Amino acid sequence: MRKVYTINSNSSTIQNSDISHLKVNLPRPIVLGGNPDDYSVVLEYMRLPYTVYNISSAKANNKISYNYDSTDYEIEFSDGIYTANYLKSYVDAYQLAQSHYDTNSYGVKTYYWTLDLNSALGKFYVQVNKVGTTVTFPNTTFYNVIGFTSDASITETTLGTSIADITQGTEEIYLWCNIVSNTVNSTINSNILYNSVWSSKFWSCNVFPRVEEKLPPMAGINTTTISNFEFKLLDKDGNNLNFADNGTIDSITIRISIMDSK
């Protein structure tokens, strides 16, 4: 026996859902009969909007500040998916708008400070080019993203003290489902239907990652009477992730199959 169930986030059957918890109450329970050990479940298809952000106001890791000529400036990154190159460009663009650059005789601009990644070390460095410029991290955890400390006050070119954590836990994502019974590691205890992992360890360097399957395709179930389906996205530490950080769960499709394993 094999039965396929498709859950669409824009369906009228969606109940009690938010951007981190997708729940579908069924019009009548699915009664399988027998014991849960007689069945298995598999994820056949999942479509998610690519909006699991590594930098966002929700994570409070979206700001960096600097002072020049006794004036404070705060760069606030828009919620999004950022590579190292994108972070550098964002910082440069802000300073361009503030006219915080010097121009040489060839018309080449040198910004007062820049943010860049040493790919060989996996560490960011802040390069200060203008005397009187100080880069700091007040009221933000952005320092974690680029491997600095919260009390850093950077007045000269400085390499981060630790390896950058630009993925912020989103490099490994788990799909939690209420009917699943299994354990994939010591942190994520149970109910994991699917685990995806980014194929590039330092996806921050140049390109966005692609996803590859990590778990075996089959999972056990914990019930033979199903009155609803619930799904959550978790990071590698078991924390809830939003299905879409842009505030909507439109255009999500999850298709699962329940099979008699006898």
MOMO-V491779 format. One record per residue. RES is the residue in one small letter. PHI is phi in radians with two decimals (NA if undefined). Layout:
RES|PHI  RES|PHI
This chain:
m|NA  r|-2.49  k|-2.15  v|-1.89  y|-2.21  t|-2.00  i|-1.98  n|-1.97  s|-1.20  n|-1.68  s|-1.36  s|-1.24  t|-1.44  i|-1.16  q|-2.27  n|0.85  s|-1.97  d|-2.43  i|-1.29  s|-2.06  h|-2.58  l|-1.80  k|-2.28  v|-2.14  n|-1.50  l|-1.41  p|-1.09  r|-2.62  p|-1.09  i|-1.57  v|-1.90  l|-1.55  g|1.43  g|1.29  n|-1.93  p|-0.97  d|-1.12  d|-1.40  y|-2.27  s|-2.43  v|-2.28  v|-2.43  l|-1.43  e|-1.59  y|-2.82  m|-2.54  r|-2.14  l|-2.18  p|-1.12  y|-1.40  t|-2.34  v|-1.50  y|-1.43  n|-1.63  i|-2.18  s|-2.84  s|-1.15  a|-1.10  k|-1.49  a|0.97  n|-2.14  n|-2.02  k|-2.42  i|-2.51  s|-2.16  y|-2.61  n|-2.10  y|-2.45  d|0.95  s|1.16  t|-2.10  d|-1.56  y|-2.26  e|-2.10  i|-1.69  e|-1.93  f|-1.35  s|-1.13  d|-0.99  g|3.07  i|-1.80  y|-2.05  t|-1.64  a|-1.04  n|-1.10  y|-1.21  l|-1.06  k|-1.04  s|-1.11  y|-1.14  v|-1.11  d|-1.08  a|-1.13  y|-1.09  q|-1.18  l|-1.06  a|-1.18  q|-1.56  s|1.04  h|-1.65  y|-2.79  d|-1.93  t|-2.13  n|-1.49  s|-1.17  y|-1.68  g|1.47  v|-1.46  k|-1.54  t|-2.12  y|-1.27  y|-1.03  w|-2.71  t|-2.35  l|-2.10  d|-2.55  l|-1.97  n|-1.54  s|-1.09  a|-1.13  l|-1.68  g|1.23  k|-2.16  f|-1.44  y|-2.38  v|-1.77  q|-1.83  v|-1.65  n|-1.88  k|-2.14  v|-1.02  g|1.70  t|-1.77  t|-2.28  v|-1.82  t|-2.43  f|-2.30  p|-1.31  n|0.96  t|-2.79  t|-1.88  f|-1.04  y|-1.00  n|-1.12  v|-1.07  i|-1.84  g|1.38  f|-1.87  t|-1.80  s|-1.11  d|-1.66  a|-1.08  s|-2.31  i|-1.73  t|-2.06  e|-2.54  t|-1.00  t|-2.42  l|-1.56  g|-0.99  t|-1.40  s|-2.47  i|-1.12  a|-1.07  d|-2.10  i|-1.21  t|-1.26  q|0.90  g|1.51  t|-1.61  e|-1.35  e|-2.41  i|-2.19  y|-1.95  l|-1.78  w|-1.54  c|-2.41  n|-1.15  i|-1.65  v|-1.56  s|-2.27  n|-2.96  t|-2.29  v|-1.91  n|-2.82  s|-1.30  t|-1.62  i|-1.60  n|-1.32  s|-2.83  n|1.15  i|-1.63  l|-1.56  y|-2.70  n|-2.32  s|-2.02  v|-2.40  w|-1.15  s|-1.35  s|-1.99  k|-1.07  f|-1.85  w|-1.15  s|-1.20  c|-1.21  n|-2.33  v|-2.30  f|-1.31  p|-1.41  r|-1.89  v|-1.85  e|-2.28  e|-1.29  k|-2.01  l|-1.49  p|-1.00  p|-1.22  m|-1.67  a|-2.40  g|-1.37  i|-2.08  n|-1.98  t|-2.72  t|-1.96  t|-2.19  i|-1.94  s|-1.76  n|-2.77  f|-1.99  e|-2.24  f|-2.38  k|-2.41  l|-1.77  l|-2.16  d|-1.53  k|-1.16  d|-1.75  g|1.50  n|-1.46  n|-1.16  l|-1.97  n|-1.32  f|-1.06  a|-2.66  d|-1.31  n|-1.52  g|1.64  t|-2.40  i|-1.97  d|-1.09  s|1.20  i|-1.71  t|-2.27  i|-2.24  r|-2.12  i|-2.18  s|-2.10  i|-1.93  m|-2.23  d|-1.30  s|-1.53  k|-1.27
